[in-house]
Amino acid sequence: MASPQIFDVESDQQDALAIPDLDCPPQDSRLPTELLFQIVTYVHGFSSAQRDLWAMTIVSRSWYAAAITPLYSKPDISGKNFNLFVRTLCPSINAHIRKTSFSSMVEELDMSSLVHDSSKSLTSRILGRLKDGLQAFIAPQSSFGINCLASLSKCQHLRKLDLSYISESLDLSQLLHSASKLARLEDLSIRCMIEYNDFYEPLSVQWPPKLKALQLSGPISDLDVGILSTLPRSTTSLTVHHCPRLSIKAFEKILVICGAALEIFQYGSGTKNVWMCSNLFHCLQHAPKLRRLLMPATNDSIWTECFPDTPVRYNALNLHPLEHLTFDCTNFDRYGIQVDYENIWSSIAEGYLGRVRRLGFCHQPNVQPWRTDKRALQDLDDLLRALAREDGASASIKEEDAGVYVYNS
């Protein structure tokens, strides 16, 4: 079902803004202002929020005052809404003509659904208009380019920036140079279509100073992971996915570079040379704070290859905080995966990974996951749930969420 287009109004008198002419307003509401805001807050949580909020703005001045800011805080600009939105926020090419107060109300702008509706120059103009209030921005696929970076760097209130949809190949150092000026940015997603130049140096790459979560995708290679060495210490979450040029060797290399501060590390499918094993115990030594880990399966058998040495060598990891461990098996689904549940059970029960409470396996849809020993699988699931029950109510993973789970990619 199509999302509501609140900026698209059938009436000829209600054009781009769909905002009423209040020169002759109807009788004002007698409801207390606090109650109006409670109603608006409740309505704002529904999928039809934009249409409902627009309807509220044409009731009276008090309803208008209560609903106008939520109406523009997270606008739906898909379809015909986009042209009306632009006519409202950017009525003129000249930035000093006909400024509108609505631009400072926009906090989240998602342009990912736009393909041919916008242009790079128009995207730059929109960012320039919204710089005073914009906190989250998802860039469009084809209408974001190098000329948008200057406007983007002026959005000093940005906390979340998603550039993973853009198709144009941008110079990574220029992109991150602009992003590094965003002092409040905490969440960054980029698709690394890296263009190397004569002055490219991984150690010279700048990141936003308060970055907490980073998502990387695109054709980066093992040689490119050096850019992560300059990540700020505030970065506790790292996701690397859909990077076909990365090998399993990069998994451990990334942990060596920036694993000391990571609490969440997701190294998803799309890597090459997955037959080359990576010793999980050895990798965890580089990530003493890691609580959640997703890693690719590295052979047609899980766990035996991940732990080629006797666990006694790694007694220092008895109290490792890892709680959620997931294996990405999509590269081996067509061959089948053999899971050594007994070895997994002993590694958790004997304390080497004694804090693991949730174990996952990610597979392709409509594929037989693995050759299963149902008894061993049930024993492992019972163990994880029993340990979670012993942890008590204050545990981060509750009993109902613990156990063995299968995911579809």
Protein Blocks (a to p, Z undefined) as FASTA:
>chain_A
ZZddfklcfblklmmnopacfkbccdddfbdfklmmmmmmmmmmpmklmmmmmmmmmmbm
mlmmmmmmmmmmmccfehjllmmmmmmmmmbfblkgopafklmmpmbdcfklpcklpcfk
lmmmmmmmmmmmpcbdcddfklccfklmmmmmmmmmbfbdcfklpmbdcdfklmmmmmmm
mmkbmbdcddddddddfkbcfklpccdfkbfbdcdedjddfklmmmmmmpcfklmbdcde
hilkbcfklmmmmmmmmmmmpcbdcddehiahklbccdfklmmmmmmmbfbdcdddfbfb
ehjlmmmbcfklmmmmmmpcbfbdcddfklmmmnopaddfklmmmmmmnopammbcbdcd
dddehiafbacdfklmmmmmmmmmmmmmmnommbmbdfklgccddddZZ
